[in-house]
Amino acid sequence: QSQLVESGGGLVQPGGSLRLSCAASGFTLDYYAIGWFRQAPGKEREGVSCISSSGDSTNYGDSVKGRFTISRDNAKNTVYLQMNSLQPEDTAVYYCAIPKYSGSCYAYTLNAADFGSWGQGTQVTVSS
């Protein structure tokens, strides 16, 4: 089956770093833009970042700008999210997804409703 698989989550102390991976299983990512979202208990799914298929354009949510970096290695069929200076408010399940529309990745605010083919998510917990 074709799907996205997230990995790399775990427990980290405030100020620490973590790198998440989004890998494609059963298909090639090279012409898909990919978005990262997160969802904490009781909250809506929040847009974190998005990257164009070639990697030449990126988009970040205001809450992570300057701390998180999205990148991709199409040869490895993988998109990454490097998370630095992590804080407790970053605690959430992190998901990757494929945009439904050509402009979904570049919206002023990333909207989960504009994405699909969601992975299963990976838990990130930031706690001392």
C-alpha atoms as one frame of an Amber mdcrd trajectory, in Angstrom:
protein
   0.000   0.000   0.000   1.103   3.575  -0.610   1.439   5.626   2.555   3.524
   8.096   4.520   5.356   6.921   7.623   6.619   9.326  10.290   9.449   8.481
  12.655  11.960  10.122  14.972   9.712  11.259  17.794  10.537  10.786  21.430
  11.135  12.495  24.753  13.424  15.518  24.875  14.187  18.195  27.467  13.339
  21.865  26.875  15.992  23.438  24.685  16.784  20.145  23.043  16.571  19.035
  19.432  14.944  16.255  17.484  14.783  15.329  13.808  11.633  13.802  12.386
  11.451  11.844   9.147   8.580  11.347   6.724   9.186   8.442   4.386   7.106
   7.219   1.487   6.164   3.571   1.347   5.037   2.249  -2.002   5.394   5.452
  -4.025   7.915   8.140  -4.925   7.852  11.552  -3.250   9.873  13.480  -5.789
   6.985  15.373  -7.326   4.895  15.892  -4.201   5.078  18.805  -1.842   4.928
  17.606   1.781   3.522  19.292   4.866   4.147  18.743   8.565   1.344  19.240
  11.082   1.007  18.645  14.793  -1.866  17.983  17.149  -1.838  18.268  20.919
  -4.623  16.755  23.056  -7.798  18.824  22.851  -6.435  21.116  20.133  -6.914
  21.389  16.389  -4.303  20.073  14.013  -1.807  22.899  13.488   0.300  23.545
  10.420   4.029  23.413  11.150   5.794  23.541   7.799   5.611  22.611   4.146
   8.162  22.068   1.396   7.823  22.061  -2.377   8.522  18.953  -4.404  11.950
  20.205  -5.449  12.804  21.640  -2.036  13.245  25.168  -3.393  10.270  26.671
  -1.508   9.386  26.337   2.169   6.643  27.622   4.445   6.567  27.739   8.269
   4.009  28.394  10.917   4.722  31.460  13.029   5.180  29.430  16.209   8.117
  27.454  14.792   9.777  29.995  12.503  13.474  30.254  13.276  13.504  27.042
  15.307  12.391  24.334  12.872  13.802  23.556   9.435  12.143  21.427   6.781
  14.227  19.689   4.134  14.059  16.750   1.794  16.257  14.150   0.182  14.377
  12.840  -2.807  17.031  10.206  -3.441  16.080   8.729  -0.058  12.360   9.331
  -0.630  12.263  11.210   2.680  11.285  14.622   4.055  12.792  15.825   7.339
  11.797  18.231  10.065  14.703  19.423  12.197  13.353  20.807  15.467  15.632
  22.931  17.643  15.066  24.883  20.859  12.125  22.661  21.711   9.685  23.854
  24.352   6.854  22.113  26.234   4.287  23.754  23.951   5.803  21.793  21.057
   4.538  18.569  22.631   2.174  16.921  20.155   1.738  14.120  17.693   3.464
  15.173  14.471   2.081  14.129  11.097   3.160  14.507   7.504   0.733  14.786
   4.616   0.380  15.553   0.914  -1.361  18.743  -0.273  -4.641  18.250  -2.127
  -4.289  21.393  -4.231  -1.420  23.133  -5.966  -1.491  26.064  -3.554  -2.038
  24.169  -0.303   1.634  24.185   0.650   1.994  27.948   0.205  -1.054  29.287
   2.012  -0.568  32.082   4.528  -1.798  29.653   7.184  -1.364  25.934   6.539
  -4.769  24.272   6.749  -5.051  20.577   7.574  -8.235  20.371   5.483  -6.129
  21.151   2.402  -3.944  18.063   2.929  -4.502  14.333   2.747  -2.761  10.958
   2.680  -1.839  11.407   6.332   0.735   9.267   8.038   0.118   7.642  11.406
   2.003  10.301  13.358   4.944  10.266  15.738   4.795  11.492  19.339   7.064
  14.329  20.432   7.167  15.078  24.149   9.156  18.015  25.525   9.464  17.843
  29.284  12.001  18.298  32.055
